[in-house]
Amino acid sequence: MTQPVDCPDRAAARLAWARAATGVAELELTRASTDAGFRSYWRAASDDAASPSRIVMDSPPDKEDVRPWLHIRELLEGGGVRVPKVLARDVDAGFLLLEDLGIDTYLQVIDDDNADALFDAAIGQLLKLQALPCPADLPAYDEALLARELRLFDEWYLGRHLGVELDCGELEALELAYRRLIDAALAQPQVFVHRDFMPRNLMPVASDPADGPAVLDFQDAVCGPIAYDPLSLFKDAFLSWPQARVDTWLDRYHARALAAGLPVPALARFRRDADLIGVQRHLKVMGIFARLHHRDGKPKYLADVPRFVAYLDAVLPKYPELAPLAAIIDRHVRPTLA
């Protein structure tokens, strides 16, 4: 029988492993954070000043195998990307002991004044990540995966969350929009893609700011469209910026990527690519947030859906071929936000 992450037996096993891994018998664990999956993170600390704080990642093997995380971590570290250091591991049990990078991610510390500097540092890490060759075992962001992600929008957000049944004309229109988004994604230069490169998954490294930010939550990496990660960075799931600043940052990324020898297209084409892959991501995330609520009992993410509708509002009017998608948003989604 599957046990939840925080059941007493799992908690006892986690604590016993952490004490053995650190050699600190009186060590205690306090929750550091959770993510949208089944992993949880625990800060391991004791009263002994000589014992540094550490983080225990708990990834229950029957729910979320830790091996993909470790595999991608090694690839990133080999390419010079700053990732959390692994100090001890028990892969079969699903426990890792990691360095403690602090309590704040970019999401907590970024503001109007420091955003330029923090995003410049993030772009530096992203360029290293995108320069990595895609290994043969890295999944492709192919037609099947792109389509499966888009289906989350109509299956989970429209269907399950809003109870909408699209008529035949709407279904045809949505399929055509999906086809255009998929074709645009597949036509982009393909590189190593983190797939969730956003402030919540970036950590300032206090011990050496020039070494950071550290990159987190990379286990779902794929080989896919070059505009995906920069778009995700600047059109975040939990934080919005004025479009003029987003445009400036995208241009800055493009110039640095070009100088680094990455296969970015001409700026106008890159901007279009970023817009269209953004639409794909925004629809997908709305579906994921609905699934987190209805399937996983995590309702808080739905509060950020209006942010994604605003992102869509900024892009869809620029592309007449996506007008039928805009009509579906207007007819079925916008009234529910009011």
Secondary structure, DSSP 8 states (H G I E B T S, - for coil): ----TTSHHHHHHHHHHHHHHHT-TT-EEEEEEE-SSS-EEEEEE-S-TTS--EEEEE--TTTS-SHHHHHHHHHHHHTT-----EEEEETTTTEEEEE---S--HHHH--TTTHHHHHHHHHHHHHHHHHS---TTS-B--HHHHHHHHHHIIIIIIIIIT-----HHHHHHHHHHHHHHHHHHHHS-EEEE-S--SGGGEE--TT-GGG--EE---TT-EEEETTHHHHHHHS-SS----HHHHHHHHHHHHHHHHHTT-----HHHHHHHHHHHHHHHHHHHHHHHHHHHHTTS-GGGGGGHHHHHHHHHHHGGG-GGGHHHHHHIIIIIHHHH-
